[in-house]
Every structure is written in structure tokens, then in C-alpha cells.
Amino acid sequence: MSETGPHNDMAEPEEHLPATRGAHGAEAAVPGDPFADPGHPEHEFRRQDIDEKAATHSERVVAGLFTLSMLGTLAFITSFVIFPVDKYIYVFPLGHVSALNFSLGLSLAVALIGIGAGAVHWARTLMSDEEMPDERHQASADDELRANIEAQWQQGVKESGFGRRKLVRTTMLGALTLVPLSAVVILRDLGPLPEEKLRHTAWAKGKALINPNTNKPLRPEDIPVGSLTFAQPEGLNEQDEDFQTQIAKAALMVVRLKPEDIKDKKELDWSHQGIVAFSKICTHVGCPVSLYEQQTHHVLCPCHQSTFDLSDGARVIFGPAGHRLPQLRISVNGEGNLVAMSDFEVPVGPAFWERG
């Protein structure tokens, strides 16, 4: 019996080896080498390569997809303009959805899919699809390589038909030009322009200070010395659509001090019988200030411990807040109710661009 080594037992049968020569003249297979290059398959011409009518049809399909993309972009911009934020529509099977969000998503999808599908169909039916081998080369580019790349670029432009097929070129450029407009328009959705809204609140001359717990006007006798209460402007209702937006600026903190304990002259002038009103919104990051220390007249923000002295114009005595709490000038009307004499003199809340 002849001896056989372990490698002989695992040897590949010759019929399983690659062909001796590939279809495009590849190197001959070395016996026992499973990685020999089989070469490229023979190129098969597409219908568009041999039939100009088919090529023209494909060109029209590509142009149609690019045109569809342009219509999608125009629909996106139109939807953004005509649909209000609070409009809802029923769409089966999604149910009730925002008309604005649904139309924006659908139209932008059409715009992007139109460009993508048009580019894919153009590449698969009109551009050259013949595979060409290229030998590996060094990473550094020499003059010959640059010339070769330029020649390949020119050849690619020629084979793509970009210069010859004006309909495809025009519609593609139109689609690519319009799509960025979607991004420009959607920037408008970052929110309405603030205008002067951050500088003003719901307070105005003559508006009564309303107790939010009883919804009744506050009177001087309702506030004993040393107590703290909260107030909101007359006419502000929790059922209002913009209630949260308005109360976030107009929330008021009302404290009664002994007039002789008030150190700041302006604070005393803007008070009524020792009753002072300050914004409840911390000037650090906008947390509600509510922890009042009766003996020191200090009020503390629970978020980051900013501390304000309500007997000295609500100046900051500790913590990261950068500004005093704005004071609201108050008085009483003919009915004996506490009322505002104006809006806040400065914007409420965080530093607000250094009060700029």
C-alpha cells in the first residue's frame, strides 16, 4: 500500500480548479490555486445600446423623474405656506395627522426620490456599463496619471450623454437647483421671529393682580406683612391657547414688607404700602423663584440657589444669576384692587443678551 500524506488526502480534484484561461484572456490557472483570475464575462449590450428609440424612451423617463422631483420641491414650499400648524386631516390608515407635517414629508420624499430614481435609471440604461480592468498603481499622482484621470473624466462625460442629451441635463439641473430650496424654506420653521415679544409681557397699565388660586383680584388687605403670594395678569385664562407662553413671562411674586425695611428708593416708590411685586422668573435660566425667607427678606431659586434680596431691589447676593429680578410698578384702583402701573421696565427671565 502506498503512503499518502495529510495534504494528499485534501487535494482538490482537477475538475474543480478554475478554467485554464478566462473569458477575456486571464492568466492560466495554476493547478491547486483556487484564486486564479477567471477574467471578466463577455459584455452584454443593453437594449438602449442598440436601439435609439429605447434610449430616447429611457431619456424621457429620466427627465420625467427629475421633473417629478421639481414638482415635489414646489409642493414642499407651497405646503409650508398654505397649511396652518394646527390643521389636522384624516389619512387612512394613519388616522388624524398634521396636514403640514404630512404634506411636507410626502412632498420632500417625492423630491428626493425623484432625483435618486432618475440618477439610478440614467446610470442603468444610458451610461456605459462595460467593466474595464485597471492595474494597481502607486498612490502618488504623476503627470501621466493626471492625464489619464482627465481622459477618463472626458470619456465618462461623453459616455453619460450629459452634453448630448439636453433634456436629461436640463431637468437634472432644474431638480438639483430646486431641492436646496427645501432646506432654505424649512429654516423658517425654527420658529416665528421674536420681534419685540421677549421684551413685553401681558402686564399693562390698569391690569389687576389676580390670585391664580381664587381667580379674584388681590387687595392690599389680602397680603399680611411677611407673606408671599403669586399673581397673574387680569384677562389671562388657563384655557387660552397661549397661556403657557404668556405666564412664562408674566408670573409675578408679591411680598409685603414693612416700608422702613425697604432699602432701595426705587423699590419703595414702585410699591404700595410695603407691597412689592417682582418677576417670578429667575434671571439665571428661567426657573420659578419661590423659596422665601421672611426674616432676611431673601428669596431663593431652587434650581441653582441664586438668592435675591427683596428688600434691596431684588439684587443678587448669591448664585449664578446675573441680574436683579425685574420689579413691576403697582398701585390700587378705585375699587381698592392692586393693579399694575405699566409692564416690566426690562425683559424678564435669563440674561436676555445682556438686556440688549
C-alpha positions in Angstrom: 0.0 0.0 0.0 1.4 3.4 -1.0 1.7 6.1 1.7 -0.4 9.2 1.5 0.3 12.4 3.5 -2.4 14.6 5.0 -2.1 17.1 2.2 -2.6 14.5 -0.5 -5.9 13.4 1.2 -7.2 17.0 0.9 -6.1 17.8 -2.6 -8.6 19.3 -4.9 -9.7 17.3 -8.0 -8.6 18.9 -11.2 -12.1 19.3 -12.5 -12.8 21.7 -9.5 -10.0 24.0 -10.5 -10.6 27.3 -12.4 -10.5 27.1 -16.2 -7.2 27.3 -17.8 -8.0 30.7 -19.3 -10.6 33.3 -18.5 -13.2 34.6 -20.9 -11.1 37.8 -21.5 -7.7 36.1 -21.6 -7.0 35.8 -17.9 -3.8 34.1 -16.7 -3.8 30.4 -16.9 -4.8 28.7 -13.7 -2.1 27.2 -11.7 -3.0 23.6 -10.6 -4.0 23.7 -7.0 -4.6 27.5 -7.0 -8.3 28.3 -6.2 -7.8 32.0 -6.5 -6.8 32.3 -10.2 -8.4 35.2 -12.0 -11.3 33.9 -14.2 -11.4 37.1 -16.2 -14.5 39.3 -16.9 -17.6 37.8 -18.5 -18.4 38.8 -22.1 -20.1 42.2 -22.2 -23.8 42.0 -23.0 -25.3 45.0 -24.8 -28.5 46.5 -23.4 -31.5 47.4 -25.5 -30.7 51.1 -25.2 -27.2 50.5 -26.6 -28.5 49.1 -29.9 -32.0 50.8 -30.2 -32.1 54.6 -30.2 -35.9 54.5 -29.6 -35.3 52.6 -26.4 -32.6 55.1 -25.4 -35.0 58.0 -26.2 -37.7 56.4 -24.0 -35.2 56.0 -21.1 -34.2 59.6 -21.5 -37.8 60.7 -21.2 -38.3 58.5 -18.1 -35.2 60.1 -16.5 -36.4 63.6 -17.4 -39.9 62.7 -16.0 -38.4 61.6 -12.7 -36.3 64.8 -12.5 -39.4 66.8 -13.3 -41.4 65.0 -10.6 -38.6 66.0 -8.2 -39.0 69.6 -9.1 -42.8 69.4 -8.6 -42.2 67.8 -5.2 -39.9 70.7 -4.2 -42.5 73.2 -5.3 -45.2 71.3 -3.4 -43.0 71.3 -0.3 -42.7 75.1 -0.4 -46.4 75.5 -1.2 -47.4 73.2 1.7 -45.2 75.2 4.1 -47.0 78.4 3.1 -50.7 77.3 2.9 -51.1 74.8 5.7 -51.5 76.2 9.3 -49.7 74.4 12.1 -53.0 73.5 13.9 -54.7 71.9 10.9 -55.3 68.1 11.1 -56.6 65.8 8.4 -57.6 62.1 8.3 -55.3 59.9 6.3 -56.0 56.2 6.1 -54.5 54.1 7.7 -52.5 56.7 9.8 -55.6 58.4 11.2 -55.6 62.1 12.1 -52.3 63.7 11.3 -51.0 67.2 11.0 -51.7 68.4 7.5 -48.5 70.4 7.5 -46.2 67.6 8.6 -47.8 65.1 6.3 -47.6 67.3 3.2 -44.0 68.4 4.0 -42.9 64.8 4.5 -44.7 63.5 1.4 -43.5 66.3 -0.9 -39.9 66.2 0.2 -39.9 62.4 -0.2 -41.1 62.8 -3.8 -38.4 65.5 -4.5 -35.6 63.3 -3.1 -36.8 60.0 -4.6 -37.3 61.7 -8.0 -33.7 62.7 -8.1 -32.4 59.4 -6.8 -34.6 57.3 -9.1 -33.7 59.5 -12.0 -30.0 59.2 -11.4 -30.2 55.4 -11.0 -32.3 54.9 -14.1 -29.9 57.2 -16.1 -26.9 55.2 -14.9 -28.5 51.8 -15.6 -29.9 52.5 -19.0 -28.0 55.3 -20.7 -24.5 55.4 -19.2 -21.8 53.0 -20.2 -21.9 49.8 -18.1 -18.9 48.0 -19.6 -16.4 46.9 -17.0 -12.8 47.8 -17.7 -9.8 46.4 -15.7 -7.2 48.7 -14.4 -3.9 47.7 -12.9 -2.9 48.9 -9.4 -0.7 51.9 -9.3 1.2 53.9 -6.7 -0.8 56.4 -4.6 1.3 59.3 -5.7 -0.1 61.0 -8.8 2.3 61.9 -11.6 1.6 63.8 -14.8 0.7 60.6 -16.7 -1.8 59.7 -14.0 -3.4 63.1 -14.1 -3.7 63.0 -17.8 -5.2 59.5 -17.6 -7.8 60.7 -15.0 -8.7 63.7 -17.2 -9.1 61.4 -20.1 -11.3 59.1 -18.1 -13.4 62.1 -17.0 -13.8 63.3 -20.5 -14.7 59.7 -21.6 -17.2 59.4 -18.7 -18.9 62.7 -19.7 -19.1 61.6 -23.3 -20.5 58.1 -22.4 -23.0 59.6 -20.0 -24.5 61.6 -22.7 -24.6 64.7 -20.5 -23.6 67.0 -23.3 -25.7 65.3 -26.0 -28.9 64.6 -24.1 -30.1 68.2 -23.3 -33.4 67.1 -21.9 -31.8 65.0 -19.2 -29.2 67.6 -18.5 -31.8 70.5 -18.2 -34.2 68.6 -16.0 -31.5 67.2 -13.7 -30.0 70.7 -13.2 -33.5 72.0 -12.5 -34.2 69.3 -9.9 -30.8 69.9 -8.2 -31.3 73.6 -8.2 -34.8 73.4 -6.6 -34.2 70.8 -3.9 -31.9 73.0 -1.8 -34.8 75.5 -1.6 -36.5 73.0 0.7 -33.7 73.4 3.3 -33.9 77.2 2.9 -37.7 77.2 3.5 -37.5 74.8 6.4 -35.2 77.1 8.3 -38.3 79.3 8.6 -39.7 76.5 10.8 -37.2 77.2 13.5 -40.0 79.4 14.9 -41.5 82.8 14.3 -39.3 85.8 14.6 -39.2 87.1 18.2 -39.7 90.7 17.2 -40.4 92.6 20.4 -42.2 89.7 22.1 -39.4 88.9 24.5 -39.4 92.5 25.8 -43.0 92.6 26.7 -45.4 90.6 28.9 -49.2 90.5 29.4 -48.9 93.2 32.1 -50.1 96.7 31.2 -51.3 99.8 33.0 -54.5 99.2 34.9 -54.4 95.4 34.8 -55.4 93.9 38.1 -53.2 91.4 40.0 -55.2 88.2 40.0 -54.7 85.4 42.6 -54.3 82.3 40.5 -55.8 80.1 43.2 -59.1 82.1 43.5 -59.1 83.9 40.2 -60.1 87.1 42.2 -58.2 90.4 42.3 -55.7 90.8 45.1 -56.4 93.6 47.6 -53.8 95.1 50.0 -55.6 93.6 53.0 -55.2 90.1 51.4 -51.4 90.3 51.9 -50.2 90.5 55.5 -46.7 91.7 56.3 -44.1 89.0 55.8 -46.2 86.9 53.5 -45.6 85.9 49.9 -48.2 85.2 47.2 -48.3 84.8 43.5 -50.3 86.7 40.9 -51.1 86.7 37.2 -52.4 89.5 34.9 -56.1 90.1 34.6 -57.6 88.5 31.5 -55.1 85.6 31.4 -57.0 82.3 31.4 -55.7 78.8 31.7 -57.9 77.8 28.7 -56.1 80.2 26.4 -54.0 78.6 23.7 -51.0 80.8 24.5 -51.5 80.6 28.3 -48.2 78.8 29.0 -46.3 81.2 26.8 -47.7 84.3 28.5 -47.5 83.0 32.1 -43.9 82.0 31.5 -43.1 85.8 31.2 -45.8 87.3 33.4 -45.6 85.1 36.5 -45.5 87.5 39.5 -44.3 87.2 43.1 -45.9 89.6 45.5 -44.4 90.2 49.0 -45.4 92.6 51.8 -42.6 94.2 53.7 -42.5 96.9 56.3 -41.9 100.2 54.4 -39.0 101.0 56.7 -37.3 97.7 55.8 -37.1 98.6 52.1 -33.6 99.8 51.3 -33.9 100.7 47.6 -35.7 104.0 46.9 -37.0 102.9 43.5 -38.4 99.8 45.0 -40.2 101.8 47.6 -41.6 104.3 45.0 -42.9 101.4 43.0 -44.6 99.6 45.9 -47.9 100.2 47.7 -47.8 100.3 51.5 -44.8 98.0 51.5 -46.3 95.6 48.9 -43.7 94.9 46.2 -44.1 92.8 43.1 -41.2 91.1 41.3 -40.9 88.7 38.4 -41.0 85.1 39.5 -38.7 84.1 36.7 -35.1 83.6 37.7 -32.6 85.6 35.7 -30.2 82.7 35.5 -32.0 80.0 33.4 -35.6 80.9 34.0 -36.6 78.6 36.9 -39.5 79.8 39.1 -38.3 81.6 42.2 -40.4 80.7 45.2 -38.5 79.9 48.4 -38.9 83.0 50.6 -37.1 83.6 53.9 -39.3 86.0 56.0 -36.7 87.3 58.4 -34.0 88.2 55.9 -36.3 89.0 53.0 -34.3 86.8 50.8 -35.9 84.6 48.1 -34.1 81.6 46.7 -34.3 79.9 43.3 -34.5 76.1 43.9 -32.6 75.2 40.7 -29.1 76.7 41.3 -29.5 78.5 44.5 -29.5 82.0 43.2 -30.5 84.3 46.0 -32.2 87.7 45.7 -32.7 90.4 48.4 -36.3 91.6 48.1 -35.6 94.5 50.5 -32.9 95.9 48.3 -34.4 95.9 44.7 -34.1 92.1 44.4 -30.4 92.3 43.8 -28.4 89.1 43.5 -26.5 88.3 46.7 -25.5 84.7 45.9 -25.5 82.3 43.0 -25.1 82.4 39.2 -27.9 84.8 38.3 -26.5 87.8 36.5 -29.3 90.4 37.1 -31.9 91.5 39.6 -35.4 90.3 39.4 -37.4 92.9 37.4 -39.9 94.8 39.5 -43.4 95.6 38.5 -44.7 99.0 39.5 -48.1 98.7 41.3 -50.8 100.8 42.9 -54.5 100.4 43.7 -57.5 101.3 41.6 -60.8 102.9 42.6 -62.1 99.6 43.7 -59.2 99.0 46.1 -57.6 96.3 44.0 -53.9 96.0 43.3 -53.1 96.9 39.7 -50.1 97.3 37.5 -49.0 100.8 36.5 -47.1 99.5 33.4 -45.3 96.5 32.0 -41.9 95.4 33.4 -39.3 98.0 32.6 -36.8 95.4 31.4 -37.2 91.9 29.8 -37.9 89.2 32.3 -36.1 85.9 32.7 -32.5 84.9 31.8 -29.8 87.5 30.9 -31.5 88.0 27.5 -28.4 89.0 25.6 -27.2 91.3 28.5 -30.6 93.2 28.3 -29.7 94.2 24.8 
